[in-house]
């Protein structure tokens, strides 16, 4: 059935973090979309609520079987039910991984700029954060990031125990290619690193691209991998708190589960209901969403290139997040504050994404095109008036 992504319900007054934190500003920041979840998800939640009993839940067998079948169908990846660990969110998975690997004072390596919880999780668990910047190049205003193997290797020390990978990457929108992934895998094997691979955006591949889970590259990297996935970004249900880890090494899984005991709660019954309905019946909605997001991305890139003096932009290969370099835009203030105060548009401050992020902003284009157009027009007007 056709879905109308040009229509979006009013989110003001709905306890939406995205819409209430900055008052009347147009919110193009935090990574949730403004589209209703797929109808089968809404219907399944309605049926579950109508039942009226909300006791302690357990992951339904059908959900586990669906996930195993999905991994086999999409990635030719054989995952067994005992290798899945359910979590109430991906961020807690990052923290559990840091807690499970190594000892206090050991190092955790991340590539920056990156989703801010990557920077906080090691510190939360008494680990030392170490960063290696991705390499950025630009051509005709388009930004492109690549993996820097030399910088990555140079950042590793005898104390480095864990590498947290963001793939597809937030905020730069890269889908790392096989050469880059194999290079990463080889380095992790050479330096004996465990890998926590955040693949939460793996279903949001644009232009027909295919995702390759890092753990599928071979048995050696698979035994080192904690792979984190979720339906939350894909089907716009992050507030329901459902995600999962795939851990194929029994000892690594044991350490991970031990680290979460007594701290991390189980997934709630509505999150489980929504996840099952999304994965079983959300395919048509997702296919139409991806086409709409690609068109929004193209509209955004076309608006910026040649019209916004001094601003460069990524062309995301996945996700609904764009990364804008405003360092040459003659903005005397922090660009996030500039666009909030001068354009009434709320974006994410690039400085919070770590080294390589200062002077940038992250923009969420997962919204109706008219709303995106309004935000871009406001931002362009502010730039031209400064």
C-alpha positions as CSV (number, residue, x, y, z in Angstrom):
1,X,0.0,0.0,0.0
2,X,1.2,3.6,-0.6
3,X,2.3,5.5,2.5
4,X,2.0,9.3,2.6
5,X,5.3,10.5,4.2
6,X,4.3,14.1,3.4
7,X,1.8,14.0,6.2
8,X,2.9,13.9,9.8
9,X,0.8,14.2,13.0
10,X,1.4,17.2,15.4
11,X,4.0,16.1,17.9
12,X,3.8,19.1,20.2
13,X,2.3,18.2,23.5
14,X,3.1,14.5,23.1
15,X,6.1,14.4,25.6
16,X,8.4,14.4,22.6
17,X,12.0,15.2,23.5
18,X,12.6,16.3,20.0
19,X,9.8,18.8,19.9
20,X,9.6,20.2,23.4
21,X,13.2,20.8,24.4
22,X,13.7,24.0,22.4
23,X,10.3,25.6,22.5
24,X,9.2,27.0,19.1
25,X,12.3,26.2,17.2
26,X,11.9,23.8,14.2
27,X,13.5,20.6,15.4
28,X,15.8,19.0,12.9
29,X,18.1,17.4,15.5
30,X,17.7,14.3,17.6
31,X,17.6,11.0,15.6
32,X,13.9,10.1,15.6
33,X,11.8,10.7,12.5
34,X,8.5,12.6,12.4
35,X,6.7,9.8,10.5
36,X,4.1,7.5,12.2
37,X,5.3,3.9,12.7
38,X,4.0,1.3,10.2
39,X,0.3,0.5,10.5
40,X,0.9,-3.1,11.5
41,X,3.0,-2.0,14.4
42,X,0.3,0.4,15.6
43,X,-2.3,-2.3,15.2
44,X,-0.3,-4.8,17.1
45,X,0.3,-2.3,20.0
46,X,-3.4,-1.6,20.1
47,X,-4.2,-5.3,20.4
48,X,-1.7,-5.7,23.1
49,X,-2.9,-2.7,25.1
50,X,-6.5,-3.9,24.7
51,X,-5.5,-7.2,26.5
52,X,-5.0,-5.0,29.6
53,X,-2.4,-7.1,31.5
54,X,1.2,-5.8,31.5
55,X,3.1,-8.3,33.6
56,X,6.7,-9.2,33.2
57,X,7.5,-10.0,29.6
58,X,9.7,-12.5,27.9
59,X,11.0,-12.3,24.3
60,X,8.5,-14.3,22.2
61,X,10.0,-17.3,20.4
62,X,8.5,-15.8,17.1
63,X,10.7,-12.7,17.5
64,X,13.9,-14.7,18.0
65,X,13.1,-16.9,15.1
66,X,12.3,-13.9,12.9
67,X,15.6,-12.3,13.8
68,X,17.6,-15.4,13.0
69,X,15.7,-15.7,9.6
70,X,16.3,-12.0,8.9
71,X,20.1,-12.4,9.4
72,X,20.1,-15.4,7.1
73,X,18.0,-13.8,4.4
74,X,19.7,-10.4,4.4
75,X,23.3,-11.2,5.1
76,X,23.6,-15.0,4.7
77,X,24.6,-14.9,8.4
78,X,23.8,-18.0,10.5
79,X,22.7,-16.8,13.9
80,X,21.2,-19.1,16.4
81,X,18.7,-18.2,19.1
82,X,21.2,-18.7,22.0
83,X,23.4,-16.0,20.4
84,X,20.8,-13.2,20.8
85,X,20.7,-11.0,23.9
86,X,17.8,-8.6,24.2
87,X,18.4,-5.1,25.5
88,X,16.2,-2.1,26.3
89,X,18.4,0.2,24.1
90,X,21.5,0.4,22.1
91,X,23.2,3.0,24.4
92,X,23.0,0.6,27.3
93,X,24.6,-2.0,25.1
94,X,27.6,0.3,24.5
95,X,28.0,0.7,28.2
96,X,27.6,-3.0,29.0
97,X,30.3,-3.8,26.3
98,X,32.7,-1.3,28.0
99,X,31.9,-2.8,31.4
100,X,32.4,-6.4,30.2
101,X,35.7,-5.9,28.3
102,X,39.0,-5.3,30.2
103,X,39.5,-3.7,33.6
104,X,39.1,-0.1,35.0
105,X,41.9,2.0,33.4
106,X,42.0,0.0,30.1
107,X,41.4,1.8,26.9
108,X,38.4,1.9,24.5
109,X,39.1,3.2,21.0
110,X,36.4,5.0,18.9
111,X,36.6,6.8,15.5
112,X,35.5,10.4,15.5
113,X,33.4,12.4,14.8
114,X,30.8,9.9,16.3
115,X,27.5,9.6,18.1
116,X,28.2,11.1,21.5
117,X,27.3,8.1,23.7
118,X,30.4,6.4,22.1
119,X,32.5,9.0,23.9
120,X,30.7,8.7,27.2
121,X,30.3,5.0,27.6
122,X,34.0,4.3,28.3
123,X,34.2,7.0,30.9
124,X,31.0,5.8,32.6
125,X,32.6,2.4,33.0
126,X,36.0,3.7,34.3
127,X,37.7,3.0,31.0
128,X,40.0,5.5,29.2
129,X,38.6,6.9,25.9
130,X,41.1,6.9,23.0
131,X,40.1,8.5,19.6
132,X,41.2,8.2,16.0
133,X,39.7,10.6,13.5
134,X,38.2,9.5,10.2
135,X,39.7,11.2,7.2
136,X,37.6,13.9,5.5
137,X,37.9,15.2,2.0
138,X,35.7,17.5,0.0
139,X,35.0,18.1,-3.6
140,X,32.7,20.8,-5.0
141,X,31.2,21.2,-1.5
142,X,30.5,17.5,-0.9
143,X,32.2,16.0,2.2
144,X,33.4,12.4,2.1
145,X,34.9,10.4,5.0
146,X,37.1,7.3,4.9
147,X,38.8,5.0,7.3
148,X,42.3,6.0,8.2
149,X,44.2,2.7,9.0
150,X,47.4,4.5,9.9
151,X,45.7,6.8,12.4
152,X,43.7,3.9,13.8
153,X,46.8,1.7,14.4
154,X,48.7,4.6,15.9
155,X,46.0,5.1,18.5
156,X,46.2,1.5,19.8
157,X,48.4,0.8,22.8
158,X,49.1,-2.2,25.0
159,X,46.1,-1.0,27.2
160,X,43.6,-0.9,24.4
161,X,41.0,-3.7,24.8
162,X,37.8,-2.6,23.0
163,X,37.0,-0.9,19.7
164,X,33.5,0.6,19.2
165,X,32.5,0.8,15.6
166,X,29.7,2.8,14.1
167,X,28.5,1.1,10.9
168,X,26.7,2.6,9.0
169,X,28.2,5.7,10.5
170,X,26.5,8.4,12.5
171,X,26.9,11.3,11.8
172,X,28.9,11.1,8.5
173,X,26.5,8.7,6.8
174,X,29.2,6.3,5.4
175,X,28.6,2.7,4.5
176,X,32.1,1.3,4.9
177,X,33.0,-0.8,1.9
178,X,34.5,-4.3,2.1
179,X,38.1,-3.1,1.8
180,X,37.6,-0.8,4.8
181,X,35.8,-3.4,6.8
182,X,38.4,-6.1,6.1
183,X,41.2,-3.7,7.0
184,X,39.4,-2.9,10.3
185,X,38.9,-6.6,11.0
186,X,42.6,-7.4,10.3
187,X,43.8,-4.6,12.6
188,X,41.4,-5.8,15.4
189,X,42.8,-9.3,15.0
190,X,46.4,-8.1,14.9
191,X,46.0,-6.1,18.1
192,X,43.7,-8.5,19.9
193,X,40.8,-6.1,20.2
194,X,37.2,-7.0,21.0
195,X,34.7,-5.1,18.8
196,X,31.4,-3.6,19.7
197,X,29.8,-2.9,16.3
198,X,26.8,-0.5,16.5
199,X,24.8,-1.4,13.4
200,X,21.5,0.2,14.4
201,X,21.2,2.0,11.1
202,X,21.8,-1.1,9.0
203,X,18.3,-1.2,7.5
204,X,18.4,2.5,6.4
205,X,20.6,1.9,3.4
206,X,20.0,4.4,0.6
207,X,20.2,4.0,-3.2
208,X,19.9,0.2,-3.0
209,X,23.1,-0.3,-1.0
210,X,23.6,-3.5,1.0
211,X,24.8,-3.7,4.6
212,X,27.6,-6.1,5.6
213,X,27.8,-6.9,9.3
214,X,31.4,-6.9,10.4
215,X,30.9,-10.3,12.1
216,X,30.2,-11.9,8.7
217,X,33.7,-11.3,7.4
218,X,35.1,-14.5,8.9
219,X,35.2,-16.7,12.0
220,X,38.1,-14.8,13.6
221,X,36.4,-11.4,13.6
222,X,33.0,-13.1,14.5
223,X,34.4,-14.4,17.7
224,X,35.5,-10.9,18.7
225,X,32.2,-9.2,17.8
226,X,29.3,-7.8,19.8
227,X,26.9,-6.7,17.2
228,X,24.2,-4.3,18.2
229,X,21.0,-3.9,16.2
230,X,17.4,-2.6,16.8
231,X,14.1,-1.9,15.0
232,X,14.0,1.6,16.7
233,X,15.6,3.8,14.0
234,X,14.3,1.7,11.1
235,X,10.6,1.8,12.0
236,X,10.7,4.9,14.2
237,X,9.9,3.3,17.5
238,X,12.9,4.4,19.7
239,X,10.7,5.4,22.6
240,X,9.5,1.8,23.0
241,X,13.0,0.6,24.0
242,X,13.8,-2.6,22.2
243,X,17.1,-3.7,20.8
244,X,19.4,-6.8,20.8
245,X,23.0,-7.9,20.6
246,X,24.3,-10.8,18.6
247,X,27.3,-12.5,20.3
248,X,28.6,-15.7,18.7
249,X,31.5,-16.3,21.1
250,X,30.0,-18.1,24.1
251,X,32.7,-16.7,26.5
252,X,32.2,-13.2,25.2
253,X,28.4,-13.6,25.6
254,X,28.9,-14.9,29.2
255,X,30.9,-11.8,30.1
256,X,28.4,-9.5,28.4
257,X,25.5,-11.0,30.2
258,X,27.3,-11.0,33.5
259,X,28.0,-7.2,33.1
260,X,24.3,-6.4,32.6
261,X,23.0,-8.5,35.5
262,X,21.1,-6.4,38.1
263,X,21.6,-3.2,36.2
264,X,20.0,-3.5,32.8
265,X,16.2,-4.2,32.8
266,X,14.4,-6.5,30.4
267,X,12.7,-5.2,27.3
268,X,9.1,-4.2,28.1
269,X,6.2,-6.0,26.6
270,X,5.2,-3.2,24.3
271,X,8.7,-3.0,22.9
272,X,8.7,-6.7,22.2
273,X,5.3,-6.5,20.5
274,X,6.3,-3.6,18.3
275,X,9.6,-5.2,17.3
276,X,7.9,-8.4,16.2
277,X,5.3,-6.6,14.2
278,X,7.8,-4.3,12.6
279,X,10.2,-7.1,11.5
280,X,7.4,-9.3,10.3
281,X,5.1,-6.8,8.6
282,X,7.0,-3.5,8.1
283,X,8.8,-4.3,4.8
284,X,6.5,-2.4,2.5
285,X,6.6,0.6,4.7
286,X,10.4,0.5,4.9
287,X,10.8,0.2,1.1
288,X,8.7,3.4,0.6
289,X,10.5,5.2,3.5
290,X,13.9,4.6,1.9
291,X,12.9,6.1,-1.4
292,X,11.4,9.1,0.5
293,X,14.6,9.6,2.6
294,X,16.8,9.4,-0.5
295,X,14.7,12.1,-2.1
296,X,14.9,14.2,1.0
297,X,18.7,13.8,1.1
298,X,18.9,14.9,-2.6
299,X,16.7,17.9,-1.9
300,X,19.0,18.8,1.1
301,X,22.2,18.4,-0.8
302,X,20.9,20.4,-3.8
303,X,19.8,23.2,-1.5
304,X,23.1,23.5,0.2
305,X,25.5,23.1,-2.7
306,X,26.0,26.4,-4.6
307,X,23.6,28.3,-2.4
308,X,25.0,28.3,1.1
309,X,28.4,30.1,1.0
310,X,31.2,28.4,2.9
311,X,29.1,25.3,3.9
312,X,30.0,21.7,2.9
313,X,27.7,18.7,3.3
314,X,27.9,14.9,3.3
315,X,25.8,12.9,0.8
316,X,24.7,10.2,3.2
317,X,24.9,6.6,1.9
318,X,22.7,5.5,4.8
319,X,20.7,7.0,7.7
320,X,18.6,10.1,7.7
321,X,21.3,12.3,9.1
322,X,23.4,14.9,7.3
323,X,26.7,16.4,8.5
324,X,27.3,20.0,7.6
325,X,30.7,21.7,7.8
326,X,30.2,25.4,8.7
327,X,33.8,26.3,9.5
328,X,34.2,28.5,6.4
329,X,30.8,30.0,6.6
330,X,31.9,33.2,8.3
331,X,29.8,32.4,11.4
332,X,31.5,34.0,14.4
333,X,29.4,32.0,16.9
334,X,29.0,28.2,17.4
335,X,27.0,27.2,14.2
336,X,24.4,25.2,16.3
337,X,23.7,28.3,18.4
338,X,23.7,30.5,15.3
339,X,21.0,28.5,13.5
340,X,19.0,28.2,16.6
341,X,19.0,32.0,17.4
342,X,19.1,33.4,13.9
343,X,17.0,30.8,12.0
344,X,14.9,29.2,14.7
345,X,16.1,25.8,13.6
346,X,17.5,23.3,16.1
347,X,20.4,21.1,15.0
348,X,22.9,18.9,16.9
349,X,26.1,20.7,17.8
350,X,29.0,19.0,16.1
351,X,31.4,19.6,19.0
352,X,29.6,17.0,21.0
353,X,30.6,14.3,18.5
354,X,34.3,14.6,19.6
355,X,37.5,15.5,17.8
356,X,36.7,16.6,14.2
357,X,33.3,17.8,15.1
358,X,33.8,21.4,16.2
359,X,32.3,23.8,13.6
360,X,29.8,21.2,12.3
361,X,26.2,20.6,12.8
362,X,24.1,17.4,12.3
363,X,20.7,17.7,10.5
364,X,17.9,15.1,10.7
365,X,16.1,15.0,7.3
366,X,13.7,12.3,8.5
367,X,10.6,14.5,8.2
368,X,8.0,15.6,5.7
369,X,9.6,17.5,2.8
370,X,7.7,20.7,3.4
371,X,9.2,20.8,6.9
372,X,12.6,20.1,5.6
373,X,12.2,22.8,3.0
374,X,11.1,25.3,5.6
375,X,14.1,24.6,7.8
376,X,16.6,24.9,5.0
377,X,15.0,28.1,3.8
378,X,15.3,29.6,7.3
379,X,18.9,28.5,7.5
380,X,19.8,29.9,4.1
381,X,18.2,33.2,4.9
382,X,20.1,33.5,8.2
383,X,23.4,32.7,6.3
384,X,22.8,35.3,3.7
385,X,21.8,38.0,6.2
386,X,24.8,37.6,8.6
